[in-house]
Amino acid sequence: MNGEMIEEGKNKWNNSRPTENPRHDGKAPSPILWALSQTGSHKREYVKSVLFAIIGVAFSLAPYFVMVEIVDGLMSGNRDFSFYLGKCLITALLWIGRVLFHSLSTGKSHAATFAVLGEIRKRCTEKLLRMPLGAVQEQSSGALKSTIIERIDSMETTLAHIVPEFTANLLIPLCILLYIFSLDWRMGLAELLTLPIGLVSFAVMMGGSQKFYEHAVESTKTLNNTSVEYIGGIQVIKVFGKTKSSYARFVKDAYEAANSYISWMRYYILPMTFSLAVMPATLLPVLPIGGILVRSGTLSSNHFVMILILSVGLVTPLITLMSYGDDFQTMGTIMGEVRALLNAPEMERPKEGDSPEKNDLALRDVHFSYKEKEVLHGISMEIPEGSFVALVGPSGSGKSTIARLIASLWDVEKGDIFLGGKDIREIPQELYSEKFAFVSQDNFLFNRSVRENIRLGNPAATDSEVEEVARKAGCHDFILSLEKGYDTLVGNAGGHLSGGERQRISIARAMLKAAPIVILDEATAYTDPENEALIQRSVSKLTEGKTLIVIAHRLSTIVDADKIFVIEDGRINDSGTHEELLSRGGLYSAMWKAHEEVKDNA
Ligand SMILES: Nc1ncnc2c1ncn2[C@@H]1O[C@H](COP(=O)(O)OP(=O)(O)OP(=O)(O)O)[C@@H](O)[C@H]1O
């Protein structure tokens, strides 16, 4: 199906190192085969479901053979009422059998499909953790949510029905055809006459409509993004009086999404209806050809009647088969998105291994780019275990980027980072993450209780340990003043709390983690002077005997650092203690002077 080509071409991550085994011929497997390859331990359930479906379809076809016998009876003048009553009873029983096996089949395949899609979704979310932070953040949250939640969900019905029913509805007409061929090969050929015409029209539909469907999917994603942005940015929209224009954009995207679906349906409705009408119309050639053969005496009228009735039996499974056409298309596109996500490049980290005993950090000639633009141009620094190191410099100079690379949120592009003498690319991500507590200025809180948010630092911590750490981080009192104390929900991304409150909770969370290396990236940016003193005290408790890496604009908070690195334009401009840097009179002393002046004028 050409959907595969398009889906691979549209793969937003397709220039990446693939993480799944591609096929040897370089082509991606069909979406259905790919989906089936993901069924793992549920394969047996699908096999059972297919078997039940085949039995179900066989039950639904058997009445046609009973009908043949009834017509036979009528034609041979059988007037025994019990004969016909018996046949009717058999037909009723066959109908019950059909309903029973169809239900068993769909029940099994729905259960298996829910489990398989659940696993695919789990793999997608786990994948996000293994990808570099930047690759995840480049995707809009609306589009990612749409792929992982809605679009995977939308495959459920199709996948659950396609596996058993497609197989059953393909096998049964084949058996009927073989049977008709065994009765009379000429009639078998007559049955096939409508097939090529219907198939050509079907292929035309499938070929051309893929781009319409792709467009419909893209415009739905745009609509998703616009609505997520509209809701997320509602404060900015209101403050800047952009309600009308933002709403107009939302409406425009909604129309675009609706219209793209209409165009898709407009394109495929004609060829689809034509092939749906022509392909199953096997009676069209069968009736006249059969009539001629009966008249010429080369086909018995009994066989002719039997073939006519069986031809009617062919129609339903053929129509069911064809109705899966656009489902294949939809599945192809969704599977393409899911595979693109699962194939996205991962951070180079082993699954197993040890983390080093020592915690000295070293950066050697580290280069890093966001997309094309290099922002770090050869950073080298040593951060001995237990030291207090500060990164200062103008805004945009690359301080946060260095911190993120040290915390292994991204991979370096060139150069190396070592922890305890070991290249961090040789340390499993989970073990490495255990070494770090990272507090930044925009710490994310989950919409759970305050207690659960702090406990994320150490899921095994008791309630009293959580409260103890909150006291140390200076947030115990304000937490108690909240409506439900520690059980208060913090709102989406912590939206029910002030910036300073969020920050103190994040510090408590980091303290609870008890990691040997603590990174504070503008961690006190939102804090008022009174609380800053409190937090400084708690930070010093948090970092006793630990490595502390601080990024700060307020230089007064880092004067005690063992070493200050002055970063300018992605390079280290200077380094040393506060006094050493002041004595050299470079960028740092200019920054210090500016800092003092602001303080004096405040
Ligand atoms: N996710 C990103 N994608 C693209 N460019 C980025 C991204 N994050 C940062 N940059 C760019 O990289 C450069 C360094 O940014 P970084 O955040 O490391 O600077 P910083 O010194 O921490 O700044 P600040 O003090 O203002 O927080 C800047 O030019 C910034 O615009």
The ligand as an ORCA input file, in Angstrom:
! r2SCAN-3c Opt
* xyz 0 1
  N      15.411     24.288     23.300
  C      16.133     25.172     22.614
  N      16.065     25.207     21.276
  C      16.795     26.081     20.553
  N      17.654     26.971     21.106
  C      17.764     26.989     22.450
  C      17.009     26.099     23.276
  N      17.326     26.352     24.568
  C      18.235     27.348     24.540
  N      18.501     27.742     23.276
  C      19.468     28.768     22.851
  O      20.745     28.367     23.321
  C      21.475     29.465     23.815
  C      21.915     29.177     25.265
  O      20.753     29.074     26.068
  P      20.817     28.774     27.624
  O      19.432     28.621     28.109
  O      21.766     27.657     27.868
  O      21.448     30.138     28.162
  P      21.564     30.677     29.651
  O      22.926     31.227     29.768
  O      21.164     29.629     30.629
  O      20.458     31.826     29.608
  P      19.589     32.435     30.824
  O      20.564     32.986     31.803
  O      18.811     33.520     30.161
  O      18.750     31.331     31.364
  C      20.557     30.665     23.686
  O      20.937     31.351     22.511
  C      19.184     30.084     23.522
  O      18.391     30.904     22.687
*
